[in-house]
Amino acid sequence: MRQTVAMESNDEDLGFSCQITKNGRVFFVHLNRPAGVLSGKEASRFMAKFSQSNFQQQQLLMAKATGHYKHGNEKQSKKR
């Protein structure tokens, strides 16, 4: 059985959500597509941080955990 973590909608929504299984695995979804899985100690550490975070921090934690963070296109180009 999977438990979906409910998150509030916000302007800072990066499109991430996660599901937690009974055996402690964390499945990540990004824009309705599978984005990654954590298990074991990594999943435990993630959930400890996740439970203490606000919505924006949760989105950032999920982005970092899945590797969808800082691809180089986050900076806006300078206008000359």
Beta strands, then each sheet from edge to edge (+ up, - down):
strand 1: 2-4
strand 2: 16-21
strand 3: 26-30
strand 4: 33-38
sheet 1: 1+ 2- 3+ 4-
end
